[in-house]
């Protein structure tokens, strides 16, 4: 037995042993790296592979790693392990704002240095991290002879699942979600991708830290198999080495943990680069529809009364859509923006302005300092281009320039978070979501927390009184609690009117948009969800159901033991389509509150 042990140690250090493992700090997650043997997995000898297990159960079966290169010899097989480097980190960090006031950042890391067994013997590093919340890996090609110029043409990264794994697919930046088996995925399926194995392991696959790297999608290369492959939008290009984006997966035994642990995407990005951040102020926003001075004054007065922090001048404030070359430093004649910004400031209200992508491309260096001089607090770039490496770099450069001029940014249309808001927290939110604009039904609303919101903030733009919304009033009332967005754009496509004095809308007055703690109380993907969030000492709780009526129970054990609280509870009146019942009662951590919800219904609480 001792001879066998020494034999294995010798081969481990000589680079012949093909398997290396990495565990999360709590031991629940394990990554196994290996190089394929000559006849294994239908791949050439020396092809890098990895597998992932959670609490002893497989989440990913052995899956291929690597990429195809242009302009040089391929480097995807005939590799050998040259070295294995390990380190760990145990720390936490405080974001400028977030869904919690502090995030843990604990992981074990393994860098596998592989080298070609054929000339010219180039090296590739594959970096793995195992967190308690999930796993991540990326590729690093160090600067070396033979890699003076690097062009990654295609990623070969795979995710091979156990049989009967389900996924929630979505296509297009504002696509809906549907549940299918892995082999039913079509090309260009969006990330994040929420998955559930037959054994009940939940995962959310996403990308992070896309600095200088194309956007990723997934596809099913084998319609009869259980594998998904990564496809990148265009080529990844660099000189003297390259570091790819992270491929990452949040793992959990309950779907709600995918939401609670979505800070994993932030942990995979660099810490804040801004020396001073006091000017970054999350808050609620309302759109000024009429784009004129009189309507602006009226809206500002309304926002001051209702505790709304900002107004937004959306598209057309500086010219008609047909004239996309309009200069966005000259408002329409009927809008005295200098007067409205001053009036808003006197009332404690800030101003956001919309910019078409073309305007940002041409005028950013002029407009951003101009807006800073005017007193504008934030910009909303729309119709931005995303996908290829150049456009990813352009978006990040835009956010950096905006930061120099103290402008918050809400990127609209196709952009989705990659964790860059940790590094530049003036990127306060983004769209990339099928939101209230499209008036989705309640089935869609109860999918979003477990799918799109597993990677962070989404600008859903909750509405309340607009015709055509497919949910009850308390379902809508709960959405700013359930859907996280540091800039929460309320009352979308609504003008201030008398009906906005409905008593239940007092919940939205001064409602926080960032939180000190978040807890998912209960939930099932596409069925229902209850989320409790705390800001300071005050809790807000939102619960919604899909298009089925159901009974839901709020377990109040998240409250501090031994303390009494006052809860204001909002529920749909069961006998009226237009009335919301409001009840005030004492609650404690021992309470369990039962709610009988209508179809597409919900409930909300403010607990003090």
Buried (B, 14 or more C-beta within 10 A) or exposed (E): EEEEEEEEEEEBEEBEBBEBBBBBBEEBBBBBBBBBEEEBBEBEBBBBBBBBBBBEEBBBBBBBBBBEBEEBEEBBBBBBBBEBEEEEEEEEBEBBBBBBBEBBBBBBBBBBBBBBBEEEEBBBBBBBBBBBBBBBBBBBBBEBEBBEEBBBBBBBBBBBBBEEBBBBBBBEBBBBBBBBBBBBBEEEBBBBBBBBBEBEBBBBBBBBBBBBBBBBBBBBBEEEEBBBBBBBBBBBBBEEBBBBBBBBBBBBEBBBBBBBBBBBBBBBBEEBEBEEBEEBBBBBBBBBBEBBBEBBBBBBBBBBEBBBBBBBBBBBBBBEEEEEEBEBBEBBEEBBBEEBBEBBBEEEBBBBBBBBBEBBBBBBEEBBBBBBEBBBBBBBBBBBBBBBBEBBBBBBEBBBBBBEBBBBBBBBBBBBBBBBBBBBBBBBBBBBBBBBBEBBBBBBBBBBBBBBBBBBBBBBBBBBBEEEBBBBBBBBBBBBBBBBBBBBBBBBBBBBEEEBEBEBBBBBEEBBBBBBBBBBBBBEBBBBBBBBBBBEEEBBBBBBBBBBEBEBEBBBEBBEEEEEBEBBBBBBBEEEEEBBBEEEEEBBBEBEBEBEBBBBBBBBBBBE
